[in-house]
Amino acid sequence: MIHFDENKLMQLHNADELLNEKYGEEGTESRKAFDEKAQAYYYGNILRDRRKELKMTQKELAEKTGTARSYIARIEKGETDIQLSSFLRIARALRMNFSPVFM
């Protein structure tokens, strides 16, 4: 049977505690800013992975969507706030279908 050191267990933190400590409690401006950046990074990765899956360059994607290659690069890195219309145009060019989910 495995025995755990109770003192060490008490020192462990969960992800929410660490995020609260570093970026502030949920609902604060600093936490909202972090969450927005994290979401931009997440969707940028989805688009980048799909582009690579299709063996398409950033330049080719930019040409298909009427944007600049540098804009595609910033989106994929999560460095820019992408408009929904731009996101959907890029997703269509990558043959992706997104359906909105309202909570």
C-alpha positions as CSV (number, residue, x, y, z in Angstrom):
1,M,0.0,0.0,0.0
2,I,1.3,3.5,-0.9
3,H,1.7,6.0,2.0
4,F,1.6,9.7,1.3
5,D,3.4,12.3,3.4
6,E,0.5,14.4,4.7
7,N,2.8,17.5,5.1
8,K,3.7,17.4,1.4
9,L,0.1,16.9,0.4
10,M,-0.9,20.0,2.3
11,Q,1.7,22.0,0.4
12,L,0.2,21.1,-3.0
13,H,-1.8,23.6,-4.9
14,N,-4.5,23.2,-7.6
15,A,-4.5,25.1,-10.8
16,D,-7.2,27.6,-9.6
17,E,-5.1,28.5,-6.6
18,L,-2.0,29.1,-8.7
19,L,-3.9,31.2,-11.3
20,N,-5.5,33.2,-8.5
21,E,-2.1,33.9,-7.0
22,K,-0.5,34.9,-10.2
23,Y,-3.3,36.6,-12.2
24,G,-5.9,37.5,-9.5
25,E,-9.2,36.1,-8.6
26,E,-11.9,35.3,-11.2
27,G,-13.7,38.4,-12.2
28,T,-10.8,40.8,-11.7
29,E,-9.4,42.8,-14.6
30,S,-6.1,41.0,-14.4
31,R,-7.7,37.6,-14.5
32,K,-10.0,38.6,-17.4
33,A,-6.9,39.8,-19.4
34,F,-5.1,36.5,-18.7
35,D,-8.2,34.4,-19.7
36,E,-8.6,36.4,-23.0
37,K,-4.9,35.9,-23.8
38,A,-5.2,32.2,-23.0
39,Q,-8.2,31.8,-25.2
40,A,-6.5,33.6,-28.1
41,Y,-3.6,31.3,-27.8
42,Y,-5.9,28.2,-27.7
43,Y,-7.8,29.2,-30.8
44,G,-4.6,30.2,-32.6
45,N,-3.1,26.8,-31.9
46,I,-6.2,25.1,-33.3
47,L,-6.0,27.2,-36.5
48,R,-2.2,26.6,-36.8
49,D,-2.5,22.8,-36.3
50,R,-5.2,22.6,-39.0
51,R,-3.2,24.7,-41.4
52,K,-0.2,22.4,-41.0
53,E,-2.4,19.4,-41.3
54,L,-3.5,20.7,-44.7
55,K,0.2,21.4,-45.5
56,M,-0.6,25.0,-46.2
57,T,1.8,27.9,-45.5
58,Q,0.9,31.0,-43.7
59,K,1.3,32.9,-46.9
60,E,-1.1,30.6,-48.7
61,L,-3.7,31.0,-46.0
62,A,-3.3,34.8,-46.0
63,E,-3.9,34.8,-49.8
64,K,-7.0,32.7,-49.4
65,T,-8.4,35.0,-46.7
66,G,-7.3,38.3,-48.1
67,T,-5.0,39.1,-45.1
68,A,-1.3,39.5,-44.5
69,R,1.0,36.6,-43.6
70,S,2.1,38.6,-40.5
71,Y,-1.6,38.8,-39.4
72,I,-1.9,35.0,-39.7
73,A,1.3,34.6,-37.7
74,R,0.1,36.9,-34.9
75,I,-3.2,35.0,-34.7
76,E,-1.4,31.6,-34.5
77,K,0.7,32.9,-31.7
78,G,-2.3,34.3,-29.8
79,E,-0.8,37.8,-30.1
80,T,-3.8,39.6,-31.6
81,D,-7.5,40.0,-30.8
82,I,-9.2,38.4,-33.8
83,Q,-12.6,39.5,-34.9
84,L,-15.3,36.8,-35.3
85,S,-15.7,37.5,-39.0
86,S,-11.9,37.0,-39.5
87,F,-11.9,33.8,-37.5
88,L,-14.8,32.4,-39.5
89,R,-13.2,33.4,-42.8
90,I,-9.9,31.7,-41.8
91,A,-11.8,28.6,-40.5
92,R,-13.6,28.3,-43.8
93,A,-10.4,28.6,-45.7
94,L,-9.1,25.7,-43.5
95,R,-12.3,23.7,-44.2
96,M,-13.3,23.9,-40.6
97,N,-16.9,24.2,-39.4
98,F,-17.7,26.0,-36.1
99,S,-21.1,26.0,-34.6
100,P,-21.8,28.5,-31.8
101,V,-22.7,27.2,-28.4
102,F,-24.5,29.5,-26.0
103,M,-24.3,28.9,-22.3
